[in-house]
Amino acid sequence: MIWLNDSLSGILIFLGIALLAVEMLVFAFSSFILFFIGLACLITGLLMFLGLLAPTLTVAFATVAILTGLLAVLLWKPLKNMQSHVDHTPASGDLVGHSFILSGDVEPGQTINYRYSGIEWRVKSDQALSVGTEVEVTVANVGEFTVTAKIK
């Protein structure tokens, strides 16, 4: 049991870093509980390492519990506000601007298929486009291109 007390600060620091990593990498910061516990373990381990807290299991459990509650109260609202901010700007990827020749007529409300990069894409347009027209992708959604006639 002496070895546990001697290495408790290191165990808590390691546990804190591990919990923070799991929260951020696995859960993508969607659940804050591991974040609060991990941060509390990290702080408790550092306080024990610096000699400000006694390296005992009772002190460790009590300090982690108190710090977890305190961090949750203090950080819940700011973290929730940070998480709820959603950017509605449409993503612009490499496919926007891609040009190709239509293999069929495209009418508004109708789609044709176009195979590109091993994927079968639905092609749609807000204007009537005839077969053989060179078009440019203006919006690329999952499995769907919105195109317009390319201006030369």
N, C-alpha and C positions, 0 to 999 in steps of 0.2 A: 504494500500500500504506500510505502515511502516513495517508490519510483513514480507513482501517480501524482503525488503532491509535488515532486521535484520537476515533473514535466507537464504539469497541468496548464501552465500559461502557454506553452508551445502547442499543446493539444487544442486548447480553445482558439488560439490564433489560426491554426490549420483548419479546424472545424468551421470557424467564421468565414474564412476565405472560400472553403468548399461550398458552404451554403449560399454565399453570394454568387459564386460561379454557377451553381445549379439554377438559382433564381433567374439569373440573366441569360444564360445560354440555353437552358432547357425550357423554362417557362416564359422566356422573353418578357420578363418583368410584368407578367399578368397577375401574379399573386404576390402580395407584398409580405406575407408572413415569413417566408424564408429569408427575405431581405432584412426584416427587423431582427429575427433571431440571429442571423449571421453577423449583422452589425453589432449586436449585443455581445455575442461570443468574442468577436474581434476586440472590442473595447475592453471587455473583462480580461481577456488574455493579456492585452497590453498593460492594463493596470496592475495585474499580478506580476508581469515581467518587470515592471518598474518598481515593484515592492510596495505599492500603495494599497494593495489588498492581500490578505492572507491566502496562500495557495492551498485552500481546502475545498472539498467538494461542496460542503454546505454553503460557503461563501460564493463559490462559482455558480451554483444553482440559483441562489437568491439574487445575486447580482445580474445574472442573465435574465431572470424573470422580471426583475424591476426595470432593467434597461429596455427589454423588449416592449413592455407596456408603455414606458415613457417615450420611446422612439415612435411607437405606433400612434400615440396621442399627438406628438409633435409633428410627425412627418406624413400622416395619412392624407390630410387635405391637400398639401402641396404636391404630393406624388400623384394623387388622384386627378388633380387639375392638370398636371403635366401629361398624364396618360390620356386624358379625355380630349386633348387638343388633336383634332384631325385635320390633315391637310387635304383639301379636295382638289388640288391642282392635278390635272390628268398627267400621268406619267408619259414621258416622251422617250421611247426606246429606239433601238437601231432600225426597227422595221418602218417607222414613220419616215417617209421620203423614198422608200423603195419603189422603183418603177418597173412596170412590166406591160406586156401587150395582152389585151383581153382575148380570151379564147371563145367568148360568147357574148351575146347581148345582155346588158344589165339595165333593168328598168327600176324606178323607185319602188321600194317594197318587195323587190325580188332579189334573189342572190344567185350567184354561180359559184362553182368551186374552182380553186386555184391551188395547185400543189407547189409549195415552196419550202425548202429546207426540211424535206421529209414529212411535212405536215400538210394536211388538207384544210385550206382556209376557205371560209365563206366570204365572198366578195359582194359588197353592196355599195350603192351610190344613191345620192339624193337627186341625181339627174340621169337622164337616159343616155347610155353609152353603147356604141355598137361594137361588134366584133372587130378586132384589129386596132382598136384605139389604144394609144399608149397612155397608161394611167399612173398615178402616183398615190401611194398610201398616205392618207391624212390622219387616220385614227387606227390604231392597232389594239383591238380587244382580244380576249381569249378566243382563239379560233376564228376571228372575224376581222377582215380589213374593210375600212370605209375608204373609198377611192374617189378621186376627181380626175378629169382629163388633164394630162400633163401639158403645161404651157411651154412651148418651145421658144 
